[in-house]
């Protein structure tokens, strides 16, 4: 479809369809950006953190922290924070746990960045489409009222299907946005579970060794 045809298609749906087209571009950009960010933060890789925690549980704390320090994954950063807090001489165990919780919350916020925007798009895209349809139907029936008995049914039908374009477009944007949101939330939940498990094992091993 060339640019002129695309522009004509968007014009048929009115301003609402233009807004939805903008949301579709934003949705795609958010999804690609979020995948890139999760990849950079190691959302799908936890083997190195698992290995470091195993070393820690075997009493090899120096080797465990050395293995984690260059890593930038969310799991590795949380495990390293837990190990450093657990061995900090100025922190009691409750304080070390609180510090680990604080770091975990910050990392989870990082993992969930951008999800609110996707949730908003999934919510408002169908509403904007419905608004465009309602406005289009109003215009179609106003034209029917103006033409009176000489109204052409084909013209009315044309106005109605053009109005319905915005509802279909809104759903077409909302569905992938909702699917991506659910997927990203499941990834974040999985990362959270792994982080909680790593922190628990770090403090449990510390208590067992004391």
C-alpha positions as CSV (number, residue, x, y, z in Angstrom):
1,X,0.0,0.0,0.0
2,X,1.6,3.3,-1.1
3,X,1.7,6.4,1.0
4,X,-1.3,8.1,-0.8
5,X,-3.5,5.1,-0.3
6,X,-2.5,4.8,3.4
7,X,-3.2,8.5,4.0
8,X,-6.6,8.1,2.3
9,X,-7.4,5.1,4.4
10,X,-6.5,7.0,7.6
11,X,-8.5,10.0,6.5
12,X,-11.6,7.8,6.1
13,X,-11.5,7.0,9.7
14,X,-11.0,10.6,10.8
15,X,-8.9,11.9,13.6
16,X,-9.5,8.8,15.8
17,X,-7.9,6.6,13.2
18,X,-4.9,8.8,13.0
19,X,-4.5,8.7,16.8
20,X,-4.8,4.9,16.8
21,X,-2.1,4.7,14.0
22,X,0.2,6.8,16.2
23,X,-0.5,4.4,19.1
24,X,0.3,1.4,16.9
25,X,3.7,2.9,16.1
26,X,4.3,3.6,19.8
27,X,3.2,0.1,20.8
28,X,5.7,-1.5,18.4
29,X,8.5,0.8,19.6
30,X,7.7,0.0,23.2
31,X,7.6,-3.8,22.6
32,X,11.0,-3.7,20.8
33,X,12.5,-1.4,23.4
34,X,11.3,-3.6,26.2
35,X,12.7,-6.8,24.6
36,X,16.0,-5.0,24.1
37,X,16.1,-3.8,27.7
38,X,15.2,-7.2,29.2
39,X,17.9,-8.8,27.1
40,X,20.5,-6.4,28.3
41,X,19.5,-7.0,31.9
42,X,19.7,-10.8,31.5
43,X,16.0,-11.5,32.1
44,X,16.3,-14.9,30.3
45,X,19.7,-15.9,31.7
46,X,20.3,-17.0,35.3
47,X,22.9,-19.7,35.1
48,X,25.8,-17.5,36.3
49,X,23.9,-16.3,39.3
50,X,22.9,-19.9,40.2
51,X,26.6,-20.9,40.0
52,X,27.6,-18.0,42.2
53,X,25.0,-18.8,44.8
54,X,26.1,-22.4,44.8
55,X,29.7,-21.2,45.5
56,X,28.4,-19.0,48.3
57,X,26.6,-21.9,49.9
58,X,29.8,-24.0,49.7
59,X,31.6,-21.3,51.7
60,X,33.4,-19.8,48.7
61,X,32.2,-16.2,49.3
62,X,35.1,-14.5,47.6
63,X,34.8,-16.6,44.4
64,X,31.0,-16.0,44.4
65,X,31.2,-12.2,44.6
66,X,34.1,-12.1,42.1
67,X,31.9,-14.1,39.6
68,X,28.9,-11.7,40.1
69,X,30.7,-8.3,40.2
70,X,31.1,-7.9,36.4
71,X,27.6,-9.1,35.6
72,X,24.8,-6.7,34.8
73,X,21.8,-9.0,35.0
74,X,19.1,-8.3,37.5
75,X,19.6,-11.6,39.3
76,X,23.3,-11.1,39.5
77,X,23.0,-7.6,40.9
78,X,20.5,-8.7,43.5
79,X,22.6,-11.7,44.6
80,X,25.7,-9.6,44.8
81,X,23.9,-7.0,46.9
82,X,22.6,-9.7,49.2
83,X,26.1,-11.1,49.7
84,X,27.6,-7.7,50.3
85,X,24.9,-6.8,52.8
86,X,25.1,-10.1,54.6
87,X,28.9,-9.7,55.2
88,X,28.8,-6.0,55.9
89,X,30.2,-5.6,59.5
90,X,28.1,-2.6,60.3
91,X,24.8,-4.2,59.4
92,X,22.8,-6.6,61.5
93,X,21.0,-9.5,59.8
94,X,17.6,-7.7,59.8
95,X,19.3,-4.5,58.4
96,X,21.1,-6.6,55.8
97,X,17.8,-8.1,54.7
98,X,16.2,-4.7,54.6
99,X,19.0,-3.4,52.4
100,X,18.6,-6.4,50.1
101,X,14.9,-5.7,49.9
102,X,15.5,-2.1,49.0
103,X,17.8,-3.1,46.1
104,X,15.4,-5.8,45.0
105,X,12.5,-3.2,44.7
106,X,14.7,-0.9,42.6
107,X,15.7,-3.7,40.3
108,X,12.1,-4.9,39.9
109,X,11.0,-1.3,39.1
110,X,13.7,-1.4,36.4
111,X,12.3,-4.7,35.1
112,X,8.8,-3.3,34.9
113,X,9.6,0.0,33.3
114,X,7.4,0.7,30.3
115,X,4.7,-1.8,31.3
116,X,2.3,1.0,32.5
117,X,2.5,2.6,29.0
118,X,1.6,-0.7,27.4
119,X,-1.3,-1.1,29.8
120,X,-2.5,2.4,29.1
121,X,-2.4,1.8,25.3
122,X,-4.3,-1.5,25.7
123,X,-7.0,0.3,27.6
124,X,-7.4,3.5,25.6
125,X,-7.0,2.2,22.0
126,X,-10.4,0.4,21.9
127,X,-12.0,3.4,23.6
128,X,-10.6,5.8,21.0
129,X,-11.8,3.4,18.3
130,X,-15.3,3.3,19.9
131,X,-15.4,7.1,20.1
132,X,-14.4,7.3,16.4
133,X,-17.2,4.9,15.5
134,X,-19.8,6.8,17.6
135,X,-18.8,10.1,16.0
136,X,-18.8,8.5,12.5
137,X,-22.3,7.0,13.1
138,X,-23.6,10.4,14.3
139,X,-22.3,12.0,11.1
140,X,-23.8,9.2,9.0
141,X,-27.2,9.6,10.5
142,X,-27.1,13.4,10.3
143,X,-26.4,13.0,6.6
144,X,-29.4,10.6,6.4
145,X,-31.6,13.1,8.2
146,X,-30.5,15.9,5.9
147,X,-31.2,13.9,2.7
148,X,-34.6,12.8,3.9
149,X,-36.6,10.5,1.6
150,X,-34.0,10.8,-1.1
151,X,-31.3,9.1,1.0
152,X,-29.2,6.5,-0.8
153,X,-28.8,3.4,1.3
154,X,-25.4,2.7,-0.2
155,X,-24.1,6.1,1.0
156,X,-25.4,5.4,4.5
157,X,-23.7,1.9,4.5
158,X,-20.5,3.4,3.3
159,X,-20.5,5.9,6.2
160,X,-21.2,3.2,8.7
161,X,-18.4,0.9,7.6
162,X,-16.0,3.8,7.5
163,X,-17.1,4.6,11.1
164,X,-16.5,1.0,12.1
165,X,-12.9,1.1,10.9
166,X,-11.8,2.9,14.1
167,X,-13.2,0.2,16.3
168,X,-11.5,-2.5,14.4
169,X,-8.2,-0.5,14.4
170,X,-8.4,0.1,18.1
171,X,-8.8,-3.6,18.8
172,X,-6.0,-4.4,16.4
173,X,-3.7,-2.2,18.5
174,X,-5.0,-3.3,21.9
175,X,-4.7,-7.0,21.4
176,X,-1.0,-7.2,20.7
177,X,-0.4,-4.6,23.4
178,X,-2.3,-6.8,25.9
179,X,-0.4,-9.9,24.8
180,X,3.0,-8.2,25.1
181,X,2.0,-6.8,28.5
182,X,1.1,-10.2,29.8
183,X,4.3,-11.7,28.5
184,X,6.5,-9.0,30.0
185,X,4.7,-9.3,33.3
186,X,5.3,-13.0,33.4
187,X,9.0,-12.5,32.6
188,X,9.2,-9.9,35.5
189,X,7.4,-12.3,37.8
190,X,9.9,-15.1,37.0
191,X,12.8,-12.8,37.6
192,X,11.3,-11.7,40.9
193,X,10.9,-15.3,42.0
194,X,14.5,-16.1,41.1
195,X,15.8,-13.0,42.9
196,X,13.8,-13.9,46.0
197,X,15.2,-17.5,45.9
198,X,18.8,-16.3,45.5
199,X,18.5,-13.8,48.4
200,X,16.9,-16.4,50.6
201,X,19.7,-18.9,49.9
202,X,22.4,-16.3,50.5
203,X,21.1,-15.5,54.0
204,X,20.3,-19.1,54.8
205,X,23.8,-20.2,54.0
206,X,25.1,-17.4,56.1
207,X,23.1,-18.5,59.1
208,X,24.1,-22.1,58.6
209,X,27.7,-21.2,58.5
210,X,27.6,-19.1,61.7
